[in-house]
Amino acid sequence: MRRRAALPAALIAAAIAGAVVTVAVGGGSAAPAAAPPPRAGTATVLRTDLSTTVLTGGTLGYAPARPVLNQLTGTYTWLPPAGATIRPGHALYRVDNQSVVLMTGRTPAWRTFALGMTDGPDVAELQATLIALGDAGGLLTVPTGHFDLLTGDAVQRWQAAMGSPVTGQVVLGRIVFLPAAVRVGALSAAPGQGAAPGDAPYQVTTARRAVSVPLSPDLPPVEVGEKVSIILPSNAATPGTVTAIGPAPLTAGSGSAGSGAGPGSPVPGTSQAGASTLMTVTPGRPGVTGLARMFPFR
């Protein structure tokens, strides 16, 4: 069986297709009784798709991200605006007027970086980001996971570029490792408010567009990898792919449909708020769905 689906962003469609076989048999005229047996007939087999489309509501937003957690004690002196996209090498926020910087990596930072520290994947992530930012000066070219003198020099150049005290070491909490750029959601802190370890100063998603669709027994079954069509609020259609099917998050994301909400955000008029299973659709051409605002602060 083959399935085809069409899904809209404020309206999304999931579909099922079954293969239909049509056989047309053709032959010559009847032969006299004494004639040799007639030639074998020919059969033409045509395979086509028969599909039905079911529309269901969904949310056009951004894929979820690991939360940004503060590890410093002090005062928030700057926070980015909601909707901004922060790329690696740029400030996520400031505590006591010193930047907390996003760096690329999947292993969270758990210690201070300095000469004499043991090797580890967190050191390799720091080195890789410094190389990508151009602060390694061409001397440090490959992440080794070992904090040596060259790494200390790269840290000093990076600190000078950031306007931070040039010490050659990075105190725990001054950098945050995340896999990619993040998009700022609802703020839960404000400048002048006290910062404490474990705070989440604001919600985040990735900068990747995604559509979240609540699944119900009334909808035809779909599978990861199926192709769909996303119908945007403008009624324009763009292709997408089902990239995940799983339990709905316990808490909804921030925002509203079509305006950058997180995939867990319910859409007015849909059953998403009470859905137990959500399907995630990734647009094939995310640019046509609207772009996040880039925030070039460093």
C-alpha positions as CSV (number, residue, x, y, z in Angstrom):
1,M,0.0,0.0,0.0
2,R,1.2,3.5,-0.7
3,R,0.1,6.6,1.2
4,R,-0.1,10.2,0.2
5,A,-0.9,13.0,2.4
6,A,-1.7,16.7,2.3
7,L,-1.3,18.8,5.5
8,P,-1.9,22.5,6.1
9,A,-0.1,24.7,8.7
10,A,-3.1,26.4,10.2
11,L,-4.8,23.6,8.2
12,I,-3.0,20.3,7.6
13,A,-4.1,17.3,5.6
14,A,-3.1,13.7,6.1
15,A,-4.0,11.2,3.4
16,I,-4.0,7.5,2.5
17,A,-3.6,6.1,-1.0
18,G,-4.3,2.6,-2.2
19,A,-3.0,1.1,-5.4
20,V,-5.7,0.3,-8.0
21,V,-5.1,-2.1,-10.9
22,T,-7.1,-1.7,-14.1
23,V,-7.0,-4.4,-16.7
24,A,-8.2,-3.9,-20.3
25,V,-8.3,-7.0,-22.5
26,G,-8.3,-6.6,-26.3
27,G,-8.4,-9.3,-29.1
28,G,-9.2,-9.9,-32.8
29,S,-12.5,-10.9,-34.4
30,A,-13.9,-14.5,-34.0
31,A,-12.3,-17.1,-36.3
32,P,-14.1,-19.8,-38.3
33,A,-14.5,-23.1,-36.5
34,A,-11.9,-24.9,-38.6
35,A,-9.3,-22.1,-38.3
36,P,-6.4,-22.4,-36.0
37,P,-6.8,-21.2,-32.4
38,P,-7.0,-17.4,-32.2
39,R,-3.9,-15.5,-31.1
40,A,-3.6,-14.9,-27.5
41,G,-5.3,-11.7,-26.3
42,T,-3.3,-8.8,-24.8
43,A,-3.8,-7.3,-21.4
44,T,-2.9,-3.7,-20.4
45,V,-2.3,-3.2,-16.7
46,L,-2.5,0.3,-15.4
47,R,-1.4,1.1,-11.8
48,T,-2.7,4.3,-10.4
49,D,-3.1,5.9,-7.0
50,L,-6.5,6.5,-5.5
51,S,-6.3,8.9,-2.6
52,T,-8.6,10.6,-0.2
53,T,-7.7,13.7,1.8
54,V,-8.6,14.5,5.4
55,L,-8.0,18.0,6.8
56,T,-7.0,18.6,10.3
57,G,-5.7,21.6,12.3
58,G,-2.1,22.1,13.3
59,T,0.5,24.6,14.4
60,L,3.1,26.2,12.3
61,G,6.0,27.0,14.6
62,Y,9.5,25.9,15.4
63,A,11.1,22.6,16.4
64,P,11.7,22.1,20.2
65,A,15.2,22.8,21.7
66,R,17.0,22.0,24.9
67,P,16.2,24.7,27.4
68,V,18.7,27.5,28.2
69,L,19.5,27.3,31.9
70,N,21.5,30.0,33.8
71,Q,24.3,28.9,36.1
72,L,25.4,32.3,37.4
73,T,24.4,34.3,40.4
74,G,23.9,38.0,40.0
75,T,21.5,40.3,38.1
76,Y,20.2,40.1,34.6
77,T,21.3,43.2,32.8
78,W,20.2,42.3,29.3
79,L,17.8,39.9,27.7
80,P,17.0,39.4,24.0
81,P,13.6,40.3,22.6
82,A,11.1,37.5,21.9
83,G,11.3,36.2,18.4
84,A,15.1,36.8,18.0
85,T,17.3,34.1,16.7
86,I,20.6,33.7,18.4
87,R,23.5,31.9,16.6
88,P,26.6,30.3,18.1
89,G,29.1,32.9,19.2
90,H,26.5,35.5,20.2
91,A,25.1,36.5,23.6
92,L,22.1,34.6,25.0
93,Y,21.7,37.2,27.8
94,R,23.9,39.1,30.3
95,V,24.5,38.7,34.0
96,D,26.2,41.6,35.8
97,N,26.8,43.1,32.3
98,Q,28.9,40.1,31.2
99,S,27.6,38.0,28.2
100,V,26.6,34.4,28.5
101,V,27.4,33.1,25.1
102,L,25.9,30.3,23.0
103,M,28.5,27.8,21.7
104,T,27.9,24.7,19.5
105,G,27.8,21.3,21.2
106,R,25.7,18.5,22.6
107,T,27.5,18.0,25.9
108,P,26.4,20.6,28.5
109,A,29.1,22.7,30.2
110,W,29.6,21.5,33.8
111,R,32.9,23.0,34.8
112,T,35.3,26.0,34.4
113,F,37.7,25.8,31.4
114,A,41.3,26.5,32.3
115,L,44.9,25.2,31.9
116,G,45.3,22.0,33.9
117,M,41.8,20.7,33.5
118,T,41.2,17.1,32.4
119,D,40.5,16.4,28.7
120,G,36.9,16.0,27.7
121,P,34.2,16.5,25.0
122,D,33.3,19.9,26.4
123,V,36.8,21.1,25.7
124,A,36.6,19.9,22.2
125,E,33.3,21.8,21.8
126,L,34.9,25.0,23.1
127,Q,37.8,24.5,20.7
128,A,35.5,23.8,17.7
129,T,33.5,27.0,18.3
130,L,36.6,29.1,18.7
131,I,37.9,27.7,15.4
132,A,34.6,28.4,13.7
133,L,34.5,32.0,15.1
134,G,38.0,32.7,13.8
135,D,39.3,33.3,17.3
136,A,41.9,30.4,17.1
137,G,44.1,32.6,14.9
138,G,45.0,29.6,12.6
139,L,47.2,28.1,15.4
140,L,44.5,25.9,16.8
141,T,43.0,24.0,13.8
142,V,41.6,20.8,15.1
143,P,39.6,20.2,18.3
144,T,41.6,17.9,20.5
145,G,39.7,17.9,23.7
146,H,42.9,19.0,25.6
147,F,43.0,22.5,27.0
148,D,46.6,23.6,26.1
149,L,48.4,27.0,25.7
150,L,47.0,27.5,22.2
151,T,43.5,27.0,23.5
152,G,44.1,29.5,26.3
153,D,45.4,32.0,23.6
154,A,42.2,31.4,21.6
155,V,40.1,32.0,24.6
156,Q,41.9,35.3,25.3
157,R,41.2,36.5,21.7
158,W,37.6,35.5,22.0
159,Q,37.2,37.3,25.4
160,A,38.8,40.5,23.9
161,A,36.4,40.3,21.0
162,M,33.4,39.9,23.4
163,G,34.5,42.8,25.6
164,S,34.9,40.5,28.5
165,P,37.8,40.4,31.0
166,V,40.8,38.7,29.3
167,T,41.7,35.9,31.6
168,G,42.4,32.9,29.3
169,Q,39.8,30.8,31.3
170,V,36.1,30.5,31.1
171,V,34.1,30.4,34.3
172,L,31.3,27.9,34.6
173,G,28.1,29.6,33.3
174,R,29.7,32.0,30.9
175,I,29.0,29.7,27.9
176,V,26.1,27.4,27.1
177,F,26.5,24.5,24.7
178,L,23.5,23.8,22.4
179,P,23.4,21.9,19.1
180,A,22.4,24.9,17.0
181,A,21.0,28.3,16.9
182,V,17.9,29.0,19.1
183,R,14.9,31.2,18.8
184,V,13.8,33.2,21.8
185,G,10.2,32.6,23.1
186,A,8.4,34.0,26.0
187,L,10.6,35.7,28.6
188,S,10.4,34.6,32.2
189,A,12.9,37.2,33.5
190,A,13.5,40.9,33.1
191,P,16.6,43.2,33.3
192,G,17.2,44.1,36.9
193,Q,15.8,40.8,38.2
194,G,18.1,38.5,40.2
195,A,19.7,35.6,38.4
196,A,20.2,32.3,40.1
197,P,21.6,28.9,39.0
198,G,18.8,26.8,37.4
199,D,16.9,29.8,36.1
200,A,15.4,29.6,32.6
201,P,15.4,33.3,31.6
202,Y,13.2,32.5,28.6
203,Q,11.8,29.7,26.5
204,V,13.5,28.6,23.4
205,T,12.9,26.6,20.3
206,T,15.3,25.8,17.4
207,A,15.3,28.1,14.4
208,R,13.9,25.2,12.2
209,R,10.4,25.6,11.0
210,A,8.0,22.7,12.0
211,V,4.3,21.9,11.9
212,S,2.8,20.1,14.8
213,V,-0.4,18.1,14.1
214,P,-2.5,16.4,16.8
215,L,-3.4,12.8,15.8
216,S,-6.8,11.2,16.5
217,P,-8.5,7.9,15.7
218,D,-10.6,9.7,13.0
219,L,-7.5,10.4,10.9
220,P,-6.0,7.9,8.5
221,P,-2.7,6.4,9.8
222,V,0.5,8.0,8.7
223,E,4.2,7.1,9.1
224,V,7.5,8.9,9.5
225,G,8.9,9.7,6.1
226,E,5.6,10.2,4.3
227,K,5.4,13.2,2.0
228,V,2.7,15.8,2.7
229,S,1.5,19.2,1.5
230,I,1.5,22.1,4.0
231,I,-1.2,24.7,3.3
232,L,-0.1,28.0,4.7
233,P,-2.5,30.7,6.1
234,S,-2.1,32.5,2.7
235,N,-3.6,29.3,1.1
236,A,-0.3,28.7,-0.7
237,A,0.9,25.1,-0.6
238,T,4.4,23.9,0.1
239,P,5.8,20.3,0.5
240,G,6.7,18.7,3.8
241,T,7.8,15.4,5.3
242,V,6.5,13.7,8.4
243,T,9.6,13.6,10.6
244,A,8.3,12.5,14.0
245,I,5.3,10.9,15.7
246,G,5.2,10.8,19.4
247,P,3.6,11.7,22.7
248,A,2.4,15.3,23.1
249,P,4.4,17.4,25.5
250,L,3.0,17.9,29.0
251,T,3.2,21.7,28.6
252,A,2.4,23.8,25.6
253,G,4.9,26.1,23.9
254,S,4.5,29.8,23.7
255,G,3.1,31.8,20.7
256,S,0.2,31.4,18.4
257,A,-0.4,29.5,15.2
258,G,1.4,30.8,12.2
259,S,3.4,33.4,14.2
260,G,6.3,31.4,15.4
261,A,4.7,29.2,18.1
262,G,6.4,26.2,19.3
263,P,5.1,22.9,18.0
264,G,3.4,22.1,21.2
265,S,1.2,25.2,21.1
266,P,-2.5,24.5,20.6
267,V,-4.3,26.1,17.6
268,P,-7.7,27.7,18.3
269,G,-10.5,25.6,17.0
270,T,-8.5,22.3,17.0
271,S,-8.1,19.4,19.5
272,Q,-4.4,19.9,19.8
273,A,-4.6,21.0,23.4
274,G,-5.9,17.7,24.5
275,A,-4.1,15.5,22.0
276,S,-2.1,12.6,23.4
277,T,0.0,12.1,20.2
278,L,1.5,14.7,17.9
279,M,2.9,14.4,14.4
280,T,5.8,16.7,13.4
281,V,6.1,17.8,9.8
282,T,9.2,19.5,8.5
283,P,8.7,21.9,5.5
284,G,10.8,21.1,2.5
285,R,11.1,24.8,1.7
286,P,11.1,26.5,5.2
287,G,11.8,29.9,3.8
288,V,8.3,30.2,2.3
289,T,6.7,29.6,5.7
290,G,8.3,32.8,7.1
291,L,11.7,33.5,8.5
292,A,12.8,34.1,12.1
293,R,14.4,37.4,12.9
294,M,18.2,37.1,13.3
295,F,19.7,38.8,16.2
296,P,23.4,39.7,15.4
297,F,24.5,40.7,18.9
298,R,27.9,39.5,20.1
